[in-house]
Amino acid sequence: MKLKTTLAAAVSAAVIAAAPLATVAYGSANKPASAPVAKADIVDTAVAAGQFNTLAKALTAAGLVDTLKGPGPFTVFAPTDEAFAKIPADKLNALLADKAALTKVLTYHVVGGKVMAADVKTGEVRTVQGAPLKVVASPTGVTVNNARVIKTDIAATNGVIHVIDTVVLPN
């Protein structure tokens, strides 16, 4: 319960900290651009995608499933199974067995608020974990720390998922 309270407080702080990054994207005639319609929360959306099995296992091990099924909104930089496979098996197994370290890593992939790809700007954004992520937006794409964003704007009822090719680790 303490973790949920702490995470909820961190999310609230992150939403406030992330607010300057969020700008409204406009379509034609100055009307807000339409976003994909979401039918499931972040966890169920990730599980249904089929490429986040390790992430789902990690969220369960850290006890974060209920939090990410909560109201949010959240922006999740979700590493694929291939991204987790870049971590040596012994180190990944050790991480999955260490709830505190795992929680720190997973919450480093979450930003409070819903930030769509069109709203991303180069700079730092505070994560739910508390440390900033360095975001670089360029004509060739977006990176978060050194992870490349390979798919964007996967809509969920409580936020958005951006897929990354590498697990990012807090300092």
N, C-alpha and C positions, 0 to 999 in steps of 0.2 A: 504494500500500500504506500509506503514511503517513496518508492521508486515512481509510482504513478503521480504522486503529489509533486515530487521534484521535477519529473518530466513535464507535467502540466505547467508548472511555474516557468520552466525553461522554454517551453513552447510559447507561452505568453510573452516572455522577454524577447524571444526570437522573432515573433510576429512584429513587435514594435521595432526591433533592430532591422528587420528586413523590409519594413515599409518603404524606405526610400527607393528600393530596387523595383518596386511594383509600379508600373505605369500602365495606363489603359491603352491597349492597341485598338486602332480604329480601322474599320473597313471602309467601304465606299460611303459617301455622303455623311461622313463624321458619325456613323453609327458604330457602336462597339463591334469588333470582329466576333463572329460566332465561334464558340468552342465546342469540341466534341461532347456529346451527351454521355454522362457517366451513369452506369447502372449498378456498380458495386464499389465498396470501399477500397482503400489502397491495398490491404492485405489480400482480399479476394481477387482483385484485379491482377495483382502480381502472380498469385497462384494459378489463375486461369491462363496467364500468358505462357506458362510452361517452361520458361527460361530462367526462373528465379527459385529453383528448388532449394539451393543452398541458402539463399537469403531467407526463405520461409523457415527452414530448419533453424537458422541462427536467431530469427525473431522469436521463435518458440522457446529456444534454449535461454534467451535473455529475458523472457517474460514480457515482451513488448507487443505481442499480437493485439491484446485488448486496447492498448494505447493507440496503435495505428488503425484500429477499427473505430476509434472515437471520432468526435465531431471535426477535429482539425480546425482549419485547413492545414495541410502539410504539403511540402514539396519534398519528394524523395528522389535522391540520386541513387538509383537501384543498380548494384552490380549484378551482372549475369552470372550464371553458373561458370562460364568460361573465365570470367574475372576472378572468381573465387579459386578456380583451378590454377591460377598463376601463383598462388600462395603454396609453398611446400606443404605436403600433406601433414607432416608432424606439427608444423606451426599452426595450420588451420585447425587440426584436432585439439591442440592446446588452447587455442582461442575459443573454440566452441565449448570447451570444458570450463572456461574461466568467465563466469557470468558478469563480473564487474568489468573486465577488459572488453568483453563482447558488447556489453551495453554501451560502453564508451565509443567503440568503433561504429556500431550501428547508428547511434544518435548523431554521430558526426556526418552521416549521410542524409540527415533530415534538417530541413529549414522550415521554420514556422511560416505560415501563409501559403498562398497558392501563386506560384510564379510560373507563368507560361513562357515558352521559348521566345516569343516576340518581346517579352518584357526583360529579358536577360541583358545585363550590362556588365562590362568589365569592371572588376573591383572585388572587394571582400564582402562576404555575407556571413553573418553569425549563424552557426548551426545550433540545433537543440542541445548538443553536447556542450556548447559554450565556446569552442574555438572556431575561428573563422576559416572558411573555405575561400581559396583564391579562384575566382571565376574569370576566364579570359574568353571574350567573344570576338571572333575575327571572321573575315570573309570565308575562311576555310572550315569554320565550325566553332564549337564551344568546348573548352576544357574546364574541368573542376579539379583543382590542384593539377596533377598530371594525367588524370583520367579523361579520356575522350568521351563526350556525349554522343552516343550512336543512334539514339532514337529519342524523340521529345514528345511532350504533350499527351501522354497516355492518361486520359481523364479518369478520375475516380470521384465518387460522391463526396469524399472528404479531402480532396486535393488533387495532386498531379504527380505522375512518375516520369522522370527522365532517366533513360537507361545509360549506364556508363560501362566502359570496358575494363576498368581496374578498380579494385577495392581501395578507397582512400583511407589513410590512417592519420589520426590526430598526432600532433607532435608531443 
